[in-house]
Amino acid sequence: MRFSGFRILKEGLTGNKGWAGHWRDAAPKSEYDVVIIGGGGHGLATAYYLAKNHGITNVAVLEKGYLGGGNVGRNTTIVRANYFLPGNSEFYSHSLKLWEGMEEDLNYNVMHSQRGQIVLFHSDGQRDAMVRRGNAMVNQGDDAELLDREGVRRHLPYLDFDNARFPIYGGILQRRAGTARHDAVAWGYARGASDRGVDLIQNCEVTGIDIEGGVVKGVQTSRGSIRAKKVAIIVAGRSSQVAAMAGMRLPIESHVLQAFVTEGLKPVINHVVSFGMGHFYISQSDKGGLVFGGDLDMYASYAARGNLPIVEHVMEAGMTLMPMIGKARVLRSWGGIMDMSPDGSPIIDKTPTTGLYLNCGWCYGGFKAVPGSGYSTAHLVATDTPHEPAARFRLDRFRTGRGLMDEEGTGSQHNLH
Ligand SMILES: Cc1cc2nc3c(=O)[nH]c(=O)nc-3n(C[C@H](O)[C@H](O)[C@H](O)COP(=O)(O)OP(=O)(O)OC[C@H]3O[C@@H](n4cnc5c(N)ncnc54)[C@H](O)[C@@H]3O)c2cc1C
């Protein structure tokens, strides 16, 4: 089934009776070439690129709940490529290029909107750091523009520029950054993988990983055992729990991150605005809701909900930056589970078990990483060699200390990034 403007018009005029399901809801077979644990954005994208780029289609994605029901459907949908350090910089740059071709590639409307992101700064020292980051982004081939105070005011006239604690000095604008419809990204990759023969198996929880003589043999699931030549663990906030089934202790802590959405309003915020000093960021969805969030709840947890101190902190920060949002009514808040790595950068690597691969540690940045991560993980699983843009995402950097990518300069310590 192909989507097109003509098809939508025709279906609209004939009662929308001709749409088929977007993917097959498969039952598990006894054996696959590749089993992917986790039907989130990264697992589905990996399955898609395994089939599309490498012709490997005897693949199952095992999801304990429903496809896209994890963090891929809980995030605040920001897509950008403004990372500073070698390793992250080229990876996110590659991922953003994949975003720019995603809708044509998947024949799926993911509502990717390159509305631009402005990251604010509030002191001379912060300006220097931002200029350095912007230069690194430009050197990587991405876009970055330095805005002075009046430049920011032209784009965001509703901000409080003279706040006594955080006066706005300027910002870095990345025009190619923006947002996308998160569920549609999961559905688009699911559909593309399913069309190429991948089995997408929902309500199938992996409860054990079978290993013999250091080689992976398959998985135990709530729907029986499944043999597999290769297994990829791609479960985001549940990474430590699933990796423990293979005897691994990961350098990952799972933390709650909350987000909020207001009632629908007329268009008022045209960009993604990031107020790092206040731990606050905001955009406006196509439905009109103001979508915003802050920092972690700062305690390890597997609960997909947070607590009131962070709610208060986020609301205060929002009011500090743009007092006008005090008039908007918050409709909902929710939490997701973040797989925080000690240096704030991800892991895409083989494990000590032959045939067992790991993808995790996405911290705050895993939605924008979905296409790049799927592309690179598929390459690793198919060829047993790292894909160049993700080659530095090695697991052993946390054991040896070599190659740490301390993106935010907070040290490779949990809870500080
Ligand atoms: C509030 C919030 C805001 C965010 N905002 C942004 C943002 O603006 N931009 C950005 O880039 N990133 C953002 N993120 C981060 C991003 O959402 C995550 O990094 C990313 O979604 C994680 O990858 P995923 O989509 O594969 O995870 P998930 O969707 O969580 O997929 C993992 C899947 O594995 C399944 N699973 C777990 N255990 C098992 C098991 N034993 N057996 C079978 N299946 C299992 C889960 O059910 C889940 O569906 C945000 C996150 C949160 C919580």
The ligand as an ORCA input file, in Angstrom:
! r2SCAN-3c Opt
* xyz 0 1
  C      10.016     12.769     28.446
  C      11.068     12.443     27.416
  C      11.430     13.390     26.487
  C      12.394     13.087     25.528
  N      12.664     14.023     24.561
  C      13.528     13.733     23.569
  C      13.720     14.663     22.521
  O      13.087     15.723     22.481
  N      14.619     14.347     21.542
  C      15.320     13.192     21.571
  O      16.148     12.986     20.693
  N      15.115     12.242     22.540
  C      14.243     12.491     23.532
  N      14.003     11.557     24.516
  C      14.752     10.299     24.499
  C      14.154      9.241     23.581
  O      12.760      9.165     23.723
  C      14.789      7.883     23.890
  O      16.190      7.996     23.967
  C      14.455      6.839     22.818
  O      13.094      6.800     22.537
  C      14.936      5.475     23.289
  O      14.972      4.533     22.238
  P      13.717      3.645     21.756
  O      12.791      4.500     21.002
  O      14.225      2.476     21.027
  O      13.114      3.218     23.175
  P      11.732      2.559     23.549
  O      10.611      3.104     22.747
  O      11.624      2.616     25.038
  O      11.947      1.057     23.052
  C      12.439     -0.006     23.855
  C      11.392     -1.100     23.804
  O      11.922     -2.277     24.422
  C      10.828     -2.958     25.006
  N      11.337     -3.927     25.976
  C      11.946     -3.672     27.162
  N      12.241     -4.822     27.780
  C      11.835     -5.831     26.967
  C      11.855     -7.237     27.054
  N      12.369     -7.869     28.125
  N      11.334     -7.956     26.031
  C      10.801     -7.356     24.937
  N      10.734     -6.007     24.801
  C      11.254     -5.261     25.800
  C      10.008     -1.826     25.631
  O       8.678     -2.238     25.903
  C      10.118     -0.737     24.592
  O       9.005     -0.715     23.701
  C      13.032     11.816     25.514
  C      12.664     10.862     26.444
  C      11.679     11.148     27.388
  C      11.292     10.093     28.366
*
